[in-house]
Amino acid sequence: MTDPGKLPIRMLHDRVLVSLEGQQGERKSGGGIVIPATASVGRRLSWAHVVAVGQNVRQVEVGDRVLFDPQDPAQVELGTKEYILLREKDLHAVAAERVQDGRTGLYL
């Protein structure tokens, strides 16, 4: 993961900049079966790491894992790495150690 303090960008308003986890190609099922990148799957959500947030973001912090819908993402390239730009309302869930006491981090 890129050090968020070294990114040459400051997010505005409710925007969240995320870095995708893993590759978009082949993946493995829970049973260890390799699923090729060309396999047709239904609508699938993706996990990503938050690398920068705007000043109006309330539920997410840098370093959190977030679940979002990758259909038609707004992509941006900083240096040699690609990131995805989202609005906080487009996130479906937050996974972080600070989420506890039965709170799932859902942002609906």
C-alpha positions as CSV (number, residue, x, y, z in Angstrom):
1,M,0.0,0.0,0.0
2,T,1.3,3.5,-0.8
3,D,2.1,5.8,2.1
4,P,-0.9,8.2,2.1
5,G,1.3,11.0,3.5
6,K,3.3,10.9,0.3
7,L,0.4,11.1,-2.2
8,P,0.5,14.4,-4.1
9,I,-3.2,14.9,-3.7
10,R,-5.7,16.3,-1.2
11,M,-9.3,15.0,-1.4
12,L,-12.2,17.4,-1.2
13,H,-15.6,17.2,0.3
14,D,-17.0,13.6,0.6
15,R,-14.5,12.0,-1.8
16,V,-12.6,8.8,-1.0
17,L,-9.5,7.7,-2.9
18,V,-9.0,3.9,-2.8
19,S,-6.4,1.4,-4.0
20,L,-7.7,-2.0,-5.2
21,E,-6.7,-5.1,-3.4
22,G,-5.1,-7.9,-5.4
23,Q,-5.3,-8.4,-9.1
24,Q,-8.4,-8.1,-11.3
25,G,-7.4,-11.3,-13.1
26,E,-7.7,-14.9,-11.9
27,R,-9.0,-15.6,-8.4
28,K,-9.5,-18.6,-6.2
29,S,-12.7,-20.0,-4.7
30,G,-12.9,-20.9,-1.1
31,G,-12.3,-24.5,-2.1
32,G,-9.1,-23.6,-4.0
33,I,-10.5,-23.8,-7.5
34,V,-8.9,-21.2,-9.9
35,I,-11.5,-19.0,-11.6
36,P,-10.1,-17.4,-14.8
37,A,-10.5,-13.7,-15.4
38,T,-12.7,-14.4,-18.4
39,A,-15.3,-16.3,-16.3
40,S,-18.7,-14.6,-16.3
41,V,-19.9,-13.7,-12.8
42,G,-22.9,-11.6,-11.7
43,R,-22.5,-8.2,-10.1
44,R,-19.6,-8.5,-7.8
45,L,-18.4,-6.0,-5.2
46,S,-14.7,-5.3,-4.6
47,W,-12.6,-4.6,-1.5
48,A,-10.1,-1.7,-1.5
49,H,-7.8,0.2,0.9
50,V,-8.5,3.8,1.6
51,V,-5.5,6.0,0.9
52,A,-7.0,9.5,1.2
53,V,-10.3,11.1,2.3
54,G,-11.9,14.5,2.0
55,Q,-12.7,16.7,5.0
56,N,-16.4,15.9,5.0
57,V,-15.9,12.1,5.1
58,R,-17.4,10.8,8.4
59,Q,-17.3,7.0,8.5
60,V,-14.0,6.1,6.8
61,E,-10.4,6.7,7.7
62,V,-7.2,6.3,5.8
63,G,-6.1,2.6,6.1
64,D,-9.6,1.2,6.3
65,R,-10.8,-1.5,3.9
66,V,-14.0,-0.6,2.1
67,L,-16.5,-2.6,0.0
68,F,-17.8,-0.9,-3.1
69,D,-19.3,-1.6,-6.5
70,P,-16.6,-1.4,-9.2
71,Q,-19.1,-0.9,-12.1
72,D,-17.9,2.2,-14.1
73,P,-15.3,3.5,-11.6
74,A,-13.7,6.9,-11.8
75,Q,-10.0,6.0,-12.1
76,V,-7.0,8.3,-11.6
77,E,-3.3,7.6,-12.0
78,L,-0.8,9.1,-9.5
79,G,2.8,8.4,-10.3
80,T,2.7,4.9,-11.7
81,K,-0.2,3.5,-9.7
82,E,-3.9,3.6,-10.5
83,Y,-6.5,4.6,-7.9
84,I,-10.3,4.8,-7.8
85,L,-12.2,7.9,-6.8
86,L,-15.5,7.3,-4.9
87,R,-18.0,9.3,-2.9
88,E,-18.5,8.2,0.7
89,K,-22.2,7.4,0.0
90,D,-21.1,4.8,-2.7
91,L,-19.4,2.6,-0.1
92,H,-21.3,-0.4,1.2
93,A,-19.2,-1.4,4.2
94,V,-16.1,-0.5,6.2
95,A,-13.8,-3.1,7.7
96,A,-11.5,-1.8,10.4
97,E,-10.2,-2.8,13.8
98,R,-12.0,0.2,15.3
99,V,-15.4,-1.2,14.2
100,Q,-16.5,-3.2,17.2
101,D,-19.4,-3.9,19.7
102,G,-21.5,-5.4,17.0
103,R,-21.2,-2.4,14.7
104,T,-20.6,-3.6,11.2
105,G,-19.5,-0.3,9.7
106,L,-22.3,-0.4,7.2
107,Y,-22.9,3.0,5.6
108,L,-26.4,3.0,4.0
